[in-house]
Amino acid sequence: MARRNRTDLRALRNTIDEAHLLLTTTQLPENRSKRACELLGTALKLADHLLTESAAVTLGKLGGQKIAERGPDYFRNLAARRNIQGGGRPRKQAE
């Protein structure tokens, strides 16, 4: 799935680049082409940034830090509770 999103993003970036190139060669009234070129340039930079940074980095920047705040005692207690308290669905009682 990530591979497909990456190729879609690359295709979008190429489309934006082509539109930017077309607008730099034309002149529209009231400086419309200039503003459109600015917006497309910004979109190009954003697409390049999204292509260079992986999704895992974006989603998991704080994940390790937040877990580390709990400390080793938390995880020791958690493992002990797994062994002692068997969770899950209660057993059926015979009728």
N, CA, C and O atoms as a GROMACS GRO file, in nm:
protein
  380
    1MET      N    1   0.083  -0.120   0.000
    1MET     CA    2   0.000   0.000   0.000
    1MET      C    3   0.087   0.126   0.000
    1MET      O    4   0.056   0.222  -0.070
    2ALA      N    5   0.194   0.125   0.078
    2ALA     CA    6   0.280   0.242   0.084
    2ALA      C    7   0.347   0.267  -0.051
    2ALA      O    8   0.369   0.382  -0.090
    3ARG      N    9   0.379   0.160  -0.121
    3ARG     CA   10   0.442   0.173  -0.252
    3ARG      C   11   0.350   0.245  -0.350
    3ARG      O   12   0.393   0.330  -0.427
    4ARG      N   13   0.222   0.210  -0.345
    4ARG     CA   14   0.125   0.272  -0.435
    4ARG      C   15   0.110   0.421  -0.402
    4ARG      O   16   0.106   0.503  -0.493
    5ASN      N   17   0.103   0.455  -0.274
    5ASN     CA   18   0.090   0.596  -0.237
    5ASN      C   19   0.211   0.675  -0.281
    5ASN      O   20   0.199   0.791  -0.321
    6ARG      N   21   0.328   0.613  -0.274
    6ARG     CA   22   0.451   0.680  -0.314
    6ARG      C   23   0.450   0.707  -0.465
    6ARG      O   24   0.490   0.815  -0.510
    7THR      N   25   0.406   0.610  -0.543
    7THR     CA   26   0.401   0.632  -0.688
    7THR      C   27   0.294   0.734  -0.724
    7THR      O   28   0.312   0.813  -0.816
    8ASP      N   29   0.183   0.733  -0.651
    8ASP     CA   30   0.080   0.834  -0.675
    8ASP      C   31   0.133   0.973  -0.643
    8ASP      O   32   0.106   1.068  -0.717
    9LEU      N   33   0.208   0.985  -0.536
    9LEU     CA   34   0.264   1.114  -0.497
    9LEU      C   35   0.367   1.161  -0.599
    9LEU      O   36   0.375   1.280  -0.630
   10ARG      N   37   0.444   1.068  -0.650
   10ARG     CA   38   0.543   1.103  -0.753
   10ARG      C   39   0.472   1.150  -0.880
   10ARG      O   40   0.517   1.245  -0.945
   11ALA      N   41   0.362   1.085  -0.916
   11ALA     CA   42   0.286   1.126  -1.035
   11ALA      C   43   0.224   1.264  -1.014
   11ALA      O   44   0.224   1.346  -1.106
   12LEU      N   45   0.173   1.289  -0.895
   12LEU     CA   46   0.117   1.421  -0.863
   12LEU      C   47   0.224   1.528  -0.872
   12LEU      O   48   0.200   1.637  -0.924
   13ARG      N   49   0.343   1.498  -0.821
   13ARG     CA   50   0.454   1.593  -0.824
   13ARG      C   51   0.492   1.625  -0.969
   13ARG      O   52   0.518   1.741  -1.002
   14ASN      N   53   0.495   1.523  -1.056
   14ASN     CA   54   0.529   1.545  -1.196
   14ASN      C   55   0.422   1.628  -1.267
   14ASN      O   56   0.454   1.710  -1.353
   15THR      N   57   0.296   1.607  -1.232
   15THR     CA   58   0.187   1.685  -1.291
   15THR      C   59   0.196   1.831  -1.249
   15THR      O   60   0.178   1.920  -1.332
   16ILE      N   61   0.225   1.854  -1.122
   16ILE     CA   62   0.241   1.992  -1.073
   16ILE      C   63   0.359   2.058  -1.142
   16ILE      O   64   0.352   2.175  -1.179
   17ASP      N   65   0.466   1.984  -1.159
   17ASP     CA   66   0.586   2.038  -1.225
   17ASP      C   67   0.556   2.078  -1.369
   17ASP      O   68   0.601   2.182  -1.417
   18GLU      N   69   0.479   1.994  -1.438
   18GLU     CA   70   0.444   2.025  -1.577
   18GLU      C   71   0.356   2.149  -1.585
   18GLU      O   72   0.375   2.233  -1.673
   19ALA      N   73   0.258   2.161  -1.495
   19ALA     CA   74   0.171   2.279  -1.494
   19ALA      C   75   0.252   2.405  -1.461
   19ALA      O   76   0.228   2.511  -1.518
   20HIS      N   77   0.347   2.392  -1.371
   20HIS     CA   78   0.434   2.505  -1.335
   20HIS      C   79   0.515   2.549  -1.456
   20HIS      O   80   0.530   2.669  -1.481
   21LEU      N   81   0.567   2.453  -1.530
   21LEU     CA   82   0.645   2.485  -1.649
   21LEU      C   83   0.560   2.554  -1.755
   21LEU      O   84   0.606   2.647  -1.821
   22LEU      N   85   0.435   2.509  -1.772
   22LEU     CA   86   0.346   2.572  -1.869
   22LEU      C   87   0.314   2.716  -1.831
   22LEU      O   88   0.309   2.804  -1.917
   23LEU      N   89   0.291   2.739  -1.703
   23LEU     CA   90   0.254   2.875  -1.660
   23LEU      C   91   0.372   2.972  -1.664
   23LEU      O   92   0.351   3.092  -1.678
   24THR      N   93   0.494   2.921  -1.651
   24THR     CA   94   0.608   3.013  -1.656
   24THR      C   95   0.629   3.066  -1.798
   24THR      O   96   0.693   3.169  -1.815
   25THR      N   97   0.577   2.997  -1.898
   25THR     CA   98   0.596   3.041  -2.036
   25THR      C   99   0.481   3.126  -2.088
   25THR      O  100   0.489   3.177  -2.200
   26THR      N  101   0.373   3.141  -2.012
   26THR     CA  102   0.258   3.220  -2.060
   26THR      C  103   0.240   3.342  -1.970
   26THR      O  104   0.287   3.346  -1.857
   27GLN      N  105   0.169   3.441  -2.024
   27GLN     CA  106   0.136   3.562  -1.949
   27GLN      C  107  -0.015   3.577  -1.946
   27GLN      O  108  -0.080   3.584  -2.050
   28LEU      N  109  -0.072   3.583  -1.826
   28LEU     CA  110  -0.214   3.606  -1.810
   28LEU      C  111  -0.234   3.747  -1.756
   28LEU      O  112  -0.144   3.803  -1.694
   29PRO      N  113  -0.353   3.805  -1.778
   29PRO     CA  114  -0.376   3.941  -1.727
   29PRO      C  115  -0.381   3.944  -1.575
   29PRO      O  116  -0.409   3.844  -1.509
   30GLU      N  117  -0.353   4.062  -1.520
   30GLU     CA  118  -0.361   4.091  -1.377
   30GLU      C  119  -0.270   4.001  -1.293
   30GLU      O  120  -0.304   3.963  -1.180
   31ASN      N  121  -0.155   3.967  -1.348
   31ASN     CA  122  -0.054   3.887  -1.277
   31ASN      C  123  -0.107   3.753  -1.225
   31ASN      O  124  -0.058   3.702  -1.124
   32ARG      N  125  -0.204   3.697  -1.291
   32ARG     CA  126  -0.259   3.568  -1.248
   32ARG      C  127  -0.159   3.455  -1.267
   32ARG      O  128  -0.150   3.365  -1.184
   33SER      N  129  -0.084   3.461  -1.376
   33SER     CA  130   0.013   3.354  -1.400
   33SER      C  131   0.125   3.358  -1.296
   33SER      O  132   0.178   3.254  -1.257
   34LYS      N  133   0.161   3.478  -1.252
   34LYS     CA  134   0.267   3.490  -1.151
   34LYS      C  135   0.223   3.427  -1.019
   34LYS      O  136   0.299   3.353  -0.956
   35ARG      N  137   0.101   3.455  -0.978
   35ARG     CA  138   0.049   3.398  -0.852
   35ARG      C  139   0.033   3.246  -0.864
   35ARG      O  140   0.063   3.173  -0.770
   36ALA      N  141  -0.015   3.201  -0.978
   36ALA     CA  142  -0.030   3.057  -0.999
   36ALA      C  143   0.106   2.988  -0.995
   36ALA      O  144   0.119   2.877  -0.942
   37CYS      N  145   0.208   3.052  -1.051
   37CYS     CA  146   0.344   2.996  -1.046
   37CYS      C  147   0.394   2.988  -0.903
   37CYS      O  148   0.460   2.891  -0.867
   38GLU      N  149   0.364   3.088  -0.821
   38GLU     CA  150   0.405   3.086  -0.681
   38GLU      C  151   0.339   2.969  -0.608
   38GLU      O  152   0.404   2.896  -0.533
   39LEU      N  153   0.208   2.952  -0.631
   39LEU     CA  154   0.136   2.843  -0.565
   39LEU      C  155   0.185   2.706  -0.610
   39LEU      O  156   0.200   2.614  -0.529
   40LEU      N  157   0.210   2.693  -0.739
   40LEU     CA  158   0.260   2.564  -0.789
   40LEU      C  159   0.402   2.536  -0.740
   40LEU      O  160   0.439   2.421  -0.717
   41GLY      N  161   0.481   2.642  -0.726
   41GLY     CA  162   0.616   2.624  -0.671
   41GLY      C  163   0.611   2.574  -0.527
   41GLY      O  164   0.689   2.488  -0.488
   42THR      N  165   0.519   2.629  -0.449
   42THR     CA  166   0.501   2.584  -0.312
   42THR      C  167   0.452   2.440  -0.308
   42THR      O  168   0.497   2.361  -0.225
   43ALA      N  169   0.361   2.405  -0.398
   43ALA     CA  170   0.312   2.268  -0.404
   43ALA      C  171   0.424   2.171  -0.443
   43ALA      O  172   0.428   2.058  -0.394
   44LEU      N  173   0.514   2.215  -0.530
   44LEU     CA  174   0.628   2.132  -0.567
   44LEU      C  175   0.719   2.106  -0.447
   44LEU      O  176   0.765   1.993  -0.426
   45LYS      N  177   0.744   2.210  -0.370
   45LYS     CA  178   0.829   2.193  -0.252
   45LYS      C  179   0.765   2.099  -0.151
   45LYS      O  180   0.834   2.017  -0.090
   46LEU      N  181   0.636   2.111  -0.134
   46LEU     CA  182   0.564   2.024  -0.041
   46LEU      C  183   0.568   1.878  -0.089
   46LEU      O  184   0.590   1.788  -0.008
   47ALA      N  185   0.547   1.856  -0.217
   47ALA     CA  186   0.552   1.720  -0.271
   47ALA      C  187   0.692   1.661  -0.258
   47ALA      O  188   0.706   1.543  -0.225
   48ASP      N  189   0.795   1.741  -0.282
   48ASP     CA  190   0.932   1.693  -0.265
   48ASP      C  191   0.960   1.655  -0.120
   48ASP      O  192   1.025   1.554  -0.093
   49HIS      N  193   0.910   1.736  -0.028
   49HIS     CA  194   0.929   1.707   0.115
   49HIS      C  195   0.859   1.577   0.153
   49HIS      O  196   0.915   1.496   0.227
   50LEU      N  197   0.738   1.557   0.104
   50LEU     CA  198   0.664   1.435   0.136
   50LEU      C  199   0.729   1.312   0.074
   50LEU      O  200   0.721   1.203   0.131
   51LEU      N  201   0.794   1.329  -0.039
   51LEU     CA  202   0.863   1.216  -0.101
   51LEU      C  203   0.991   1.179  -0.028
   51LEU      O  204   1.029   1.062  -0.025
   52THR      N  205   1.058   1.278   0.031
   52THR     CA  206   1.184   1.248   0.099
   52THR      C  207   1.164   1.192   0.238
   52THR      O  208   1.246   1.111   0.284
   53GLU      N  209   1.058   1.231   0.308
   53GLU     CA  210   1.036   1.184   0.444
   53GLU      C  211   0.944   1.064   0.444
   53GLU      O  212   0.838   1.066   0.381
   54SER      N  213   0.984   0.960   0.515
   54SER     CA  214   0.903   0.838   0.517
   54SER      C  215   0.784   0.855   0.612
   54SER      O  216   0.787   0.938   0.702
   55ALA      N  217   0.682   0.775   0.590
   55ALA     CA  218   0.562   0.784   0.672
   55ALA      C  219   0.588   0.738   0.815
   55ALA      O  220   0.530   0.792   0.909
   56ALA      N  221   0.675   0.641   0.831
   56ALA     CA  222   0.705   0.591   0.965
   56ALA      C  223   0.770   0.699   1.050
   56ALA      O  224   0.744   0.709   1.170
   57VAL      N  225   0.854   0.779   0.989
   57VAL     CA  226   0.919   0.887   1.062
   57VAL      C  227   0.816   0.990   1.105
   57VAL      O  228   0.820   1.041   1.217
   58THR      N  229   0.724   1.020   1.016
   58THR     CA  230   0.622   1.120   1.046
   58THR      C  231   0.531   1.073   1.158
   58THR      O  232   0.499   1.150   1.248
   59LEU      N  233   0.488   0.947   1.152
   59LEU     CA  234   0.392   0.897   1.251
   59LEU      C  235   0.457   0.862   1.384
   59LEU      O  236   0.394   0.876   1.489
   60GLY      N  237   0.581   0.818   1.382
   60GLY     CA  238   0.639   0.764   1.504
   60GLY      C  239   0.743   0.849   1.572
   60GLY      O  240   0.825   0.797   1.648
   61LYS      N  241   0.744   0.978   1.548
   61LYS     CA  242   0.847   1.063   1.609
   61LYS      C  243   0.841   1.061   1.760
   61LYS      O  244   0.945   1.053   1.826
   62LEU      N  245   0.722   1.067   1.818
   62LEU     CA  246   0.710   1.075   1.963
   62LEU      C  247   0.680   0.941   2.027
   62LEU      O  248   0.679   0.931   2.150
   63GLY      N  249   0.658   0.838   1.949
   63GLY     CA  250   0.620   0.709   2.004
   63GLY      C  251   0.721   0.653   2.102
   63GLY      O  252   0.684   0.614   2.212
   64GLY      N  253   0.846   0.648   2.065
   64GLY     CA  254   0.950   0.593   2.151
   64GLY      C  255   0.972   0.677   2.276
   64GLY      O  256   0.999   0.622   2.382
   65GLN      N  257   0.961   0.806   2.264
   65GLN     CA  258   0.982   0.895   2.379
   65GLN      C  259   0.871   0.877   2.482
   65GLN      O  260   0.898   0.875   2.602
   66LYS      N  261   0.749   0.865   2.438
   66LYS     CA  262   0.637   0.851   2.531
   66LYS      C  263   0.643   0.717   2.604
   66LYS      O  264   0.613   0.709   2.722
   67ILE      N  265   0.682   0.612   2.533
   67ILE     CA  266   0.693   0.481   2.596
   67ILE      C  267   0.809   0.481   2.695
   67ILE      O  268   0.800   0.419   2.801
   68ALA      N  269   0.918   0.548   2.662
   68ALA     CA  270   1.034   0.552   2.751
   68ALA      C  271   1.004   0.624   2.881
   68ALA      O  272   1.066   0.596   2.983
   69GLU      N  273   0.908   0.716   2.880
   69GLU     CA  274   0.872   0.787   3.003
   69GLU      C  275   0.813   0.693   3.108
   69GLU      O  276   0.822   0.721   3.228
   70ARG      N  277   0.753   0.583   3.065
   70ARG     CA  278   0.691   0.490   3.159
   70ARG      C  279   0.796   0.417   3.242
   70ARG      O  280   0.772   0.385   3.358
   71GLY      N  281   0.909   0.391   3.184
   71GLY     CA  282   1.017   0.328   3.258
   71GLY      C  283   1.008   0.176   3.260
   71GLY      O  284   0.906   0.119   3.223
   72PRO      N  285   1.116   0.110   3.303
   72PRO     CA  286   1.120  -0.036   3.301
   72PRO      C  287   1.027  -0.100   3.404
   72PRO      O  288   0.981  -0.212   3.384
   73ASP      N  289   1.000  -0.030   3.515
   73ASP     CA  290   0.912  -0.088   3.618
   73ASP      C  291   0.771  -0.109   3.565
   73ASP      O  292   0.706  -0.208   3.598
   74TYR      N  293   0.724  -0.019   3.483
   74TYR     CA  294   0.590  -0.031   3.426
   74TYR      C  295   0.579  -0.160   3.345
   74TYR      O  296   0.482  -0.234   3.357
   75PHE      N  297   0.680  -0.184   3.262
   75PHE     CA  298   0.675  -0.302   3.177
   75PHE      C  299   0.697  -0.430   3.258
   75PHE      O  300   0.644  -0.535   3.222
   76ARG      N  301   0.774  -0.423   3.364
   76ARG     CA  302   0.792  -0.538   3.452
   76ARG      C  303   0.659  -0.576   3.517
   76ARG      O  304   0.622  -0.693   3.523
   77ASN      N  305   0.587  -0.475   3.566
   77ASN     CA  306   0.455  -0.499   3.626
   77ASN      C  307   0.355  -0.550   3.523
   77ASN      O  308   0.272  -0.636   3.553
   78LEU      N  309   0.362  -0.498   3.404
   78LEU     CA  310   0.273  -0.541   3.298
   78LEU      C  311   0.294  -0.689   3.266
   78LEU      O  312   0.197  -0.764   3.250
   79ALA      N  313   0.418  -0.731   3.257
   79ALA     CA  314   0.447  -0.872   3.230
   79ALA      C  315   0.400  -0.960   3.345
   79ALA      O  316   0.351  -1.070   3.323
   80ALA      N  317   0.415  -0.911   3.468
   80ALA     CA  318   0.371  -0.989   3.584
   80ALA      C  319   0.219  -1.004   3.582
   80ALA      O  320   0.168  -1.111   3.615
   81ARG      N  321   0.148  -0.900   3.546
   81ARG     CA  322   0.002  -0.907   3.540
   81ARG      C  323  -0.044  -1.005   3.432
   81ARG      O  324  -0.146  -1.072   3.448
   82ARG      N  325   0.031  -1.013   3.322
   82ARG     CA  326  -0.005  -1.109   3.218
   82ARG      C  327   0.003  -1.252   3.270
   82ARG      O  328  -0.081  -1.336   3.235
   83ASN      N  329   0.103  -1.280   3.352
   83ASN     CA  330   0.120  -1.415   3.403
   83ASN      C  331   0.017  -1.449   3.510
   83ASN      O  332  -0.030  -1.563   3.517
   84ILE      N  333  -0.020  -1.350   3.593
   84ILE     CA  334  -0.109  -1.377   3.706
   84ILE      C  335  -0.255  -1.370   3.664
   84ILE      O  336  -0.331  -1.464   3.686
   85GLN      N  337  -0.294  -1.260   3.603
   85GLN     CA  338  -0.435  -1.238   3.572
   85GLN      C  339  -0.461  -1.280   3.428
   85GLN      O  340  -0.428  -1.209   3.333
   86GLY      N  341  -0.520  -1.396   3.412
   86GLY     CA  342  -0.555  -1.441   3.278
   86GLY      C  343  -0.680  -1.368   3.233
   86GLY      O  344  -0.789  -1.394   3.284
   87GLY      N  345  -0.666  -1.280   3.139
   87GLY     CA  346  -0.780  -1.202   3.093
   87GLY      C  347  -0.857  -1.277   2.986
   87GLY      O  348  -0.842  -1.398   2.971
   88GLY      N  349  -0.936  -1.209   2.917
   88GLY     CA  350  -1.010  -1.269   2.807
   88GLY      C  351  -1.156  -1.293   2.843
   88GLY      O  352  -1.207  -1.243   2.943
   89ARG      N  353  -1.221  -1.369   2.760
   89ARG     CA  354  -1.362  -1.397   2.776
   89ARG      C  355  -1.385  -1.501   2.885
   89ARG      O  356  -1.311  -1.599   2.893
   90PRO      N  357  -1.485  -1.480   2.969
   90PRO     CA  358  -1.510  -1.578   3.074
   90PRO      C  359  -1.557  -1.712   3.017
   90PRO      O  360  -1.620  -1.716   2.911
   91ARG      N  361  -1.524  -1.819   3.086
   91ARG     CA  362  -1.561  -1.951   3.039
   91ARG      C  363  -1.711  -1.972   3.054
   91ARG      O  364  -1.777  -1.913   3.139
   92LYS      N  365  -1.762  -2.058   2.969
   92LYS     CA  366  -1.903  -2.094   2.978
   92LYS      C  367  -1.923  -2.185   3.098
   92LYS      O  368  -1.841  -2.272   3.126
   93GLN      N  369  -2.032  -2.164   3.165
   93GLN     CA  370  -2.061  -2.251   3.279
   93GLN      C  371  -2.153  -2.364   3.232
   93GLN      O  372  -2.246  -2.342   3.154
   94ALA      N  373  -2.125  -2.484   3.281
   94ALA     CA  374  -2.206  -2.599   3.241
   94ALA      C  375  -2.347  -2.586   3.300
   94ALA      O  376  -2.363  -2.546   3.416
   95GLU      N  377  -2.446  -2.618   3.222
   95GLU     CA  378  -2.584  -2.607   3.270
   95GLU      C  379  -2.634  -2.736   3.322
   95GLU      O  380  -2.748  -2.745   3.366
   0.00000   0.00000   0.00000
